[in-house]
Amino acid sequence: MCFHVDIISMGAFHGHSILIYVSKSCIRFPQEDQVPATS
């Protein structure tokens, strides 16, 4: 689950601090794990 869309919107006001947190969240739940083995 990578919900960076909502976080980035709010993060734009705070700065890169939120963006960094988003990156860590995405790493914990990579899209590859969510998306089936299509490749």
mmCIF file as Biopython writes it, N, C-alpha, C and O atoms, coordinates in Angstrom:
data_model
#
loop_
_atom_site.group_PDB
_atom_site.id
_atom_site.type_symbol
_atom_site.label_atom_id
_atom_site.label_alt_id
_atom_site.label_comp_id
_atom_site.label_asym_id
_atom_site.label_entity_id
_atom_site.label_seq_id
_atom_site.pdbx_PDB_ins_code
_atom_site.Cartn_x
_atom_site.Cartn_y
_atom_site.Cartn_z
_atom_site.occupancy
_atom_site.B_iso_or_equiv
_atom_site.auth_seq_id
_atom_site.auth_asym_id
_atom_site.pdbx_PDB_model_num
ATOM 1   N N  . MET A ? 1  ? 0.840  -1.204  0.000   1.0 0.0 1  A 1 
ATOM 2   C CA . MET A ? 1  ? 0.000  0.000   0.000   1.0 0.0 1  A 1 
ATOM 3   C C  . MET A ? 1  ? 0.872  1.248   0.000   1.0 0.0 1  A 1 
ATOM 4   O O  . MET A ? 1  ? 1.578  1.536   0.966   1.0 0.0 1  A 1 
ATOM 5   N N  . CYS A ? 2  ? 0.804  1.978   -1.103  1.0 0.0 2  A 1 
ATOM 6   C CA . CYS A ? 2  ? 1.646  3.174   -1.197  1.0 0.0 2  A 1 
ATOM 7   C C  . CYS A ? 2  ? 0.745  4.386   -1.394  1.0 0.0 2  A 1 
ATOM 8   O O  . CYS A ? 2  ? 0.431  4.764   -2.522  1.0 0.0 2  A 1 
ATOM 9   N N  . PHE A ? 3  ? 0.334  4.990   -0.279  1.0 0.0 3  A 1 
ATOM 10  C CA . PHE A ? 3  ? -0.594 6.122   -0.369  1.0 0.0 3  A 1 
ATOM 11  C C  . PHE A ? 3  ? 0.173  7.436   -0.363  1.0 0.0 3  A 1 
ATOM 12  O O  . PHE A ? 3  ? -0.106 8.329   0.437   1.0 0.0 3  A 1 
ATOM 13  N N  . HIS A ? 4  ? 1.169  7.545   -1.290  1.0 0.0 4  A 1 
ATOM 14  C CA . HIS A ? 4  ? 1.996  8.745   -1.345  1.0 0.0 4  A 1 
ATOM 15  C C  . HIS A ? 4  ? 1.229  9.910   -1.949  1.0 0.0 4  A 1 
ATOM 16  O O  . HIS A ? 4  ? 1.604  11.066  -1.753  1.0 0.0 4  A 1 
ATOM 17  N N  . VAL A ? 5  ? 0.154  9.618   -2.683  1.0 0.0 5  A 1 
ATOM 18  C CA . VAL A ? 5  ? -0.617 10.677  -3.351  1.0 0.0 5  A 1 
ATOM 19  C C  . VAL A ? 5  ? -1.166 11.668  -2.331  1.0 0.0 5  A 1 
ATOM 20  O O  . VAL A ? 5  ? -0.957 12.874  -2.456  1.0 0.0 5  A 1 
ATOM 21  N N  . ASP A ? 6  ? -1.868 11.159  -1.323  1.0 0.0 6  A 1 
ATOM 22  C CA . ASP A ? 6  ? -2.474 12.027  -0.313  1.0 0.0 6  A 1 
ATOM 23  C C  . ASP A ? 6  ? -1.404 12.719  0.526   1.0 0.0 6  A 1 
ATOM 24  O O  . ASP A ? 6  ? -1.518 13.906  0.832   1.0 0.0 6  A 1 
ATOM 25  N N  . ILE A ? 7  ? -0.357 11.967  0.897   1.0 0.0 7  A 1 
ATOM 26  C CA . ILE A ? 7  ? 0.693  12.526  1.739   1.0 0.0 7  A 1 
ATOM 27  C C  . ILE A ? 7  ? 1.440  13.629  1.008   1.0 0.0 7  A 1 
ATOM 28  O O  . ILE A ? 7  ? 1.744  14.670  1.591   1.0 0.0 7  A 1 
ATOM 29  N N  . ILE A ? 8  ? 1.739  13.403  -0.280  1.0 0.0 8  A 1 
ATOM 30  C CA . ILE A ? 8  ? 2.491  14.396  -1.058  1.0 0.0 8  A 1 
ATOM 31  C C  . ILE A ? 8  ? 1.712  15.716  -1.123  1.0 0.0 8  A 1 
ATOM 32  O O  . ILE A ? 8  ? 2.294  16.795  -1.010  1.0 0.0 8  A 1 
ATOM 33  N N  . SER A ? 9  ? 0.396  15.616  -1.307  1.0 0.0 9  A 1 
ATOM 34  C CA . SER A ? 9  ? -0.430 16.824  -1.389  1.0 0.0 9  A 1 
ATOM 35  C C  . SER A ? 9  ? -0.255 17.672  -0.134  1.0 0.0 9  A 1 
ATOM 36  O O  . SER A ? 9  ? -0.076 18.887  -0.215  1.0 0.0 9  A 1 
ATOM 37  N N  . MET A ? 10 ? -0.308 17.021  1.021   1.0 0.0 10 A 1 
ATOM 38  C CA . MET A ? 10 ? -0.160 17.739  2.283   1.0 0.0 10 A 1 
ATOM 39  C C  . MET A ? 10 ? 1.305  18.044  2.549   1.0 0.0 10 A 1 
ATOM 40  O O  . MET A ? 10 ? 1.632  19.052  3.174   1.0 0.0 10 A 1 
ATOM 41  N N  . GLY A ? 11 ? 2.196  17.160  2.067   1.0 0.0 11 A 1 
ATOM 42  C CA . GLY A ? 11 ? 3.625  17.330  2.289   1.0 0.0 11 A 1 
ATOM 43  C C  . GLY A ? 11 ? 4.165  18.558  1.568   1.0 0.0 11 A 1 
ATOM 44  O O  . GLY A ? 11 ? 5.160  19.145  1.992   1.0 0.0 11 A 1 
ATOM 45  N N  . ALA A ? 12 ? 3.506  18.948  0.474   1.0 0.0 12 A 1 
ATOM 46  C CA . ALA A ? 12 ? 3.976  20.094  -0.298  1.0 0.0 12 A 1 
ATOM 47  C C  . ALA A ? 12 ? 4.057  21.342  0.582   1.0 0.0 12 A 1 
ATOM 48  O O  . ALA A ? 12 ? 4.925  22.194  0.394   1.0 0.0 12 A 1 
ATOM 49  N N  . PHE A ? 13 ? 3.139  21.433  1.545   1.0 0.0 13 A 1 
ATOM 50  C CA . PHE A ? 13 ? 3.128  22.599  2.429   1.0 0.0 13 A 1 
ATOM 51  C C  . PHE A ? 13 ? 4.230  22.504  3.478   1.0 0.0 13 A 1 
ATOM 52  O O  . PHE A ? 13 ? 4.890  23.494  3.792   1.0 0.0 13 A 1 
ATOM 53  N N  . HIS A ? 14 ? 4.420  21.307  4.011   1.0 0.0 14 A 1 
ATOM 54  C CA . HIS A ? 14 ? 5.433  21.117  5.052   1.0 0.0 14 A 1 
ATOM 55  C C  . HIS A ? 14 ? 6.836  21.135  4.456   1.0 0.0 14 A 1 
ATOM 56  O O  . HIS A ? 14 ? 7.737  21.779  4.994   1.0 0.0 14 A 1 
ATOM 57  N N  . GLY A ? 15 ? 7.015  20.434  3.359   1.0 0.0 15 A 1 
ATOM 58  C CA . GLY A ? 15 ? 8.343  20.393  2.743   1.0 0.0 15 A 1 
ATOM 59  C C  . GLY A ? 15 ? 8.777  18.964  2.476   1.0 0.0 15 A 1 
ATOM 60  O O  . GLY A ? 15 ? 7.947  18.059  2.390   1.0 0.0 15 A 1 
ATOM 61  N N  . HIS A ? 16 ? 10.072 18.766  2.347   1.0 0.0 16 A 1 
ATOM 62  C CA . HIS A ? 16 ? 10.588 17.435  2.021   1.0 0.0 16 A 1 
ATOM 63  C C  . HIS A ? 16 ? 10.477 16.490  3.215   1.0 0.0 16 A 1 
ATOM 64  O O  . HIS A ? 16 ? 10.586 15.274  3.055   1.0 0.0 16 A 1 
ATOM 65  N N  . SER A ? 17 ? 10.263 17.036  4.401   1.0 0.0 17 A 1 
ATOM 66  C CA . SER A ? 17 ? 10.169 16.191  5.598   1.0 0.0 17 A 1 
ATOM 67  C C  . SER A ? 17 ? 9.116  15.109  5.393   1.0 0.0 17 A 1 
ATOM 68  O O  . SER A ? 17 ? 9.340  13.950  5.741   1.0 0.0 17 A 1 
ATOM 69  N N  . ILE A ? 18 ? 7.973  15.482  4.831   1.0 0.0 18 A 1 
ATOM 70  C CA . ILE A ? 18 ? 6.903  14.512  4.598   1.0 0.0 18 A 1 
ATOM 71  C C  . ILE A ? 18 ? 7.298  13.565  3.474   1.0 0.0 18 A 1 
ATOM 72  O O  . ILE A ? 18 ? 7.028  12.366  3.544   1.0 0.0 18 A 1 
ATOM 73  N N  . LEU A ? 19 ? 7.934  14.100  2.440   1.0 0.0 19 A 1 
ATOM 74  C CA . LEU A ? 19 ? 8.330  13.285  1.297   1.0 0.0 19 A 1 
ATOM 75  C C  . LEU A ? 19 ? 9.232  12.147  1.755   1.0 0.0 19 A 1 
ATOM 76  O O  . LEU A ? 19 ? 9.113  11.022  1.269   1.0 0.0 19 A 1 
ATOM 77  N N  . ILE A ? 20 ? 10.126 12.436  2.682   1.0 0.0 20 A 1 
ATOM 78  C CA . ILE A ? 20 ? 11.033 11.412  3.197   1.0 0.0 20 A 1 
ATOM 79  C C  . ILE A ? 20 ? 10.228 10.321  3.889   1.0 0.0 20 A 1 
ATOM 80  O O  . ILE A ? 20 ? 10.514 9.136   3.723   1.0 0.0 20 A 1 
ATOM 81  N N  . TYR A ? 21 ? 9.234  10.713  4.657   1.0 0.0 21 A 1 
ATOM 82  C CA . TYR A ? 21 ? 8.392  9.748   5.369   1.0 0.0 21 A 1 
ATOM 83  C C  . TYR A ? 21 ? 7.633  8.885   4.366   1.0 0.0 21 A 1 
ATOM 84  O O  . TYR A ? 21 ? 7.453  7.685   4.574   1.0 0.0 21 A 1 
ATOM 85  N N  . VAL A ? 22 ? 7.192  9.507   3.281   1.0 0.0 22 A 1 
ATOM 86  C CA . VAL A ? 22 ? 6.464  8.772   2.240   1.0 0.0 22 A 1 
ATOM 87  C C  . VAL A ? 22 ? 7.360  7.699   1.637   1.0 0.0 22 A 1 
ATOM 88  O O  . VAL A ? 22 ? 6.935  6.560   1.443   1.0 0.0 22 A 1 
ATOM 89  N N  . SER A ? 23 ? 8.605  8.071   1.341   1.0 0.0 23 A 1 
ATOM 90  C CA . SER A ? 23 ? 9.541  7.122   0.731   1.0 0.0 23 A 1 
ATOM 91  C C  . SER A ? 23 ? 9.681  5.880   1.612   1.0 0.0 23 A 1 
ATOM 92  O O  . SER A ? 23 ? 9.683  4.754   1.114   1.0 0.0 23 A 1 
ATOM 93  N N  . LYS A ? 24 ? 9.799  6.098   2.931   1.0 0.0 24 A 1 
ATOM 94  C CA . LYS A ? 24 ? 9.951  4.978   3.857   1.0 0.0 24 A 1 
ATOM 95  C C  . LYS A ? 24 ? 8.680  4.127   3.869   1.0 0.0 24 A 1 
ATOM 96  O O  . LYS A ? 24 ? 8.751  2.904   3.980   1.0 0.0 24 A 1 
ATOM 97  N N  . SER A ? 25 ? 7.527  4.768   3.756   1.0 0.0 25 A 1 
ATOM 98  C CA . SER A ? 25 ? 6.270  4.031   3.750   1.0 0.0 25 A 1 
ATOM 99  C C  . SER A ? 25 ? 6.177  3.171   2.501   1.0 0.0 25 A 1 
ATOM 100 O O  . SER A ? 25 ? 5.743  2.021   2.559   1.0 0.0 25 A 1 
ATOM 101 N N  . CYS A ? 26 ? 6.587  3.737   1.369   1.0 0.0 26 A 1 
ATOM 102 C CA . CYS A ? 26 ? 6.528  3.001   0.105   1.0 0.0 26 A 1 
ATOM 103 C C  . CYS A ? 26 ? 7.482  1.813   0.155   1.0 0.0 26 A 1 
ATOM 104 O O  . CYS A ? 26 ? 7.184  0.744   -0.378  1.0 0.0 26 A 1 
ATOM 105 N N  . ILE A ? 27 ? 8.632  2.008   0.800   1.0 0.0 27 A 1 
ATOM 106 C CA . ILE A ? 27 ? 9.616  0.930   0.898   1.0 0.0 27 A 1 
ATOM 107 C C  . ILE A ? 27 ? 9.045  -0.225  1.722   1.0 0.0 27 A 1 
ATOM 108 O O  . ILE A ? 27 ? 9.263  -1.392  1.399   1.0 0.0 27 A 1 
ATOM 109 N N  . ARG A ? 28 ? 8.330  0.101   2.762   1.0 0.0 28 A 1 
ATOM 110 C CA . ARG A ? 28 ? 7.751  -0.936  3.625   1.0 0.0 28 A 1 
ATOM 111 C C  . ARG A ? 28 ? 6.680  -1.711  2.870   1.0 0.0 28 A 1 
ATOM 112 O O  . ARG A ? 28 ? 6.526  -2.918  3.059   1.0 0.0 28 A 1 
ATOM 113 N N  . PHE A ? 29 ? 5.930  -1.001  2.003   1.0 0.0 29 A 1 
ATOM 114 C CA . PHE A ? 29 ? 4.896  -1.662  1.226   1.0 0.0 29 A 1 
ATOM 115 C C  . PHE A ? 29 ? 5.092  -1.342  -0.261  1.0 0.0 29 A 1 
ATOM 116 O O  . PHE A ? 29 ? 4.361  -0.530  -0.828  1.0 0.0 29 A 1 
ATOM 117 N N  . PRO A ? 30 ? 6.084  -1.987  -0.887  1.0 0.0 30 A 1 
ATOM 118 C CA . PRO A ? 30 ? 6.381  -1.745  -2.301  1.0 0.0 30 A 1 
ATOM 119 C C  . PRO A ? 30 ? 5.205  -2.148  -3.188  1.0 0.0 30 A 1 
ATOM 120 O O  . PRO A ? 30 ? 4.481  -3.094  -2.879  1.0 0.0 30 A 1 
ATOM 121 N N  . GLN A ? 31 ? 5.024  -1.434  -4.276  1.0 0.0 31 A 1 
ATOM 122 C CA . GLN A ? 31 ? 3.924  -1.735  -5.191  1.0 0.0 31 A 1 
ATOM 123 C C  . GLN A ? 31 ? 4.081  -3.135  -5.782  1.0 0.0 31 A 1 
ATOM 124 O O  . GLN A ? 31 ? 3.090  -3.797  -6.088  1.0 0.0 31 A 1 
ATOM 125 N N  . GLU A ? 32 ? 5.327  -3.584  -5.943  1.0 0.0 32 A 1 
ATOM 126 C CA . GLU A ? 32 ? 5.570  -4.902  -6.522  1.0 0.0 32 A 1 
ATOM 127 C C  . GLU A ? 32 ? 4.856  -5.992  -5.727  1.0 0.0 32 A 1 
ATOM 128 O O  . GLU A ? 32 ? 4.365  -6.971  -6.290  1.0 0.0 32 A 1 
ATOM 129 N N  . ASP A ? 33 ? 4.807  -5.802  -4.408  1.0 0.0 33 A 1 
ATOM 130 C CA . ASP A ? 33 ? 4.157  -6.801  -3.562  1.0 0.0 33 A 1 
ATOM 131 C C  . ASP A ? 33 ? 2.639  -6.764  -3.756  1.0 0.0 33 A 1 
ATOM 132 O O  . ASP A ? 33 ? 1.965  -7.793  -3.701  1.0 0.0 33 A 1 
ATOM 133 N N  . GLN A ? 34 ? 2.118  -5.551  -3.983  1.0 0.0 34 A 1 
ATOM 134 C CA . GLN A ? 34 ? 0.682  -5.395  -4.157  1.0 0.0 34 A 1 
ATOM 135 C C  . GLN A ? 34 ? 0.252  -5.843  -5.558  1.0 0.0 34 A 1 
ATOM 136 O O  . GLN A ? 34 ? -0.771 -6.509  -5.719  1.0 0.0 34 A 1 
ATOM 137 N N  . VAL A ? 35 ? 1.042  -5.472  -6.563  1.0 0.0 35 A 1 
ATOM 138 C CA . VAL A ? 35 ? 0.723  -5.832  -7.945  1.0 0.0 35 A 1 
ATOM 139 C C  . VAL A ? 35 ? 1.127  -7.278  -8.217  1.0 0.0 35 A 1 
ATOM 140 O O  . VAL A ? 35 ? 2.218  -7.689  -7.823  1.0 0.0 35 A 1 
ATOM 141 N N  . PRO A ? 36 ? 0.280  -8.055  -8.877  1.0 0.0 36 A 1 
ATOM 142 C CA . PRO A ? 36 ? 0.584  -9.459  -9.181  1.0 0.0 36 A 1 
ATOM 143 C C  . PRO A ? 36 ? 1.777  -9.577  -10.120 1.0 0.0 36 A 1 
ATOM 144 O O  . PRO A ? 36 ? 2.165  -8.604  -10.767 1.0 0.0 36 A 1 
ATOM 145 N N  . ALA A ? 37 ? 2.348  -10.757 -10.191 1.0 0.0 37 A 1 
ATOM 146 C CA . ALA A ? 37 ? 3.533  -10.965 -11.038 1.0 0.0 37 A 1 
ATOM 147 C C  . ALA A ? 37 ? 3.123  -10.927 -12.510 1.0 0.0 37 A 1 
ATOM 148 O O  . ALA A ? 37 ? 2.915  -11.963 -13.142 1.0 0.0 37 A 1 
ATOM 149 N N  . THR A ? 38 ? 3.012  -9.698  -13.040 1.0 0.0 38 A 1 
ATOM 150 C CA . THR A ? 38 ? 2.612  -9.543  -14.439 1.0 0.0 38 A 1 
ATOM 151 C C  . THR A ? 38 ? 3.828  -9.677  -15.348 1.0 0.0 38 A 1 
ATOM 152 O O  . THR A ? 38 ? 3.730  -10.148 -16.481 1.0 0.0 38 A 1 
ATOM 153 N N  . SER A ? 39 ? 4.975  -9.252  -14.825 1.0 0.0 39 A 1 
ATOM 154 C CA . SER A ? 39 ? 6.207  -9.304  -15.618 1.0 0.0 39 A 1 
ATOM 155 C C  . SER A ? 39 ? 6.873  -10.678 -15.426 1.0 0.0 39 A 1 
ATOM 156 O O  . SER A ? 39 ? 7.927  -10.939 -16.004 1.0 0.0 39 A 1 
#
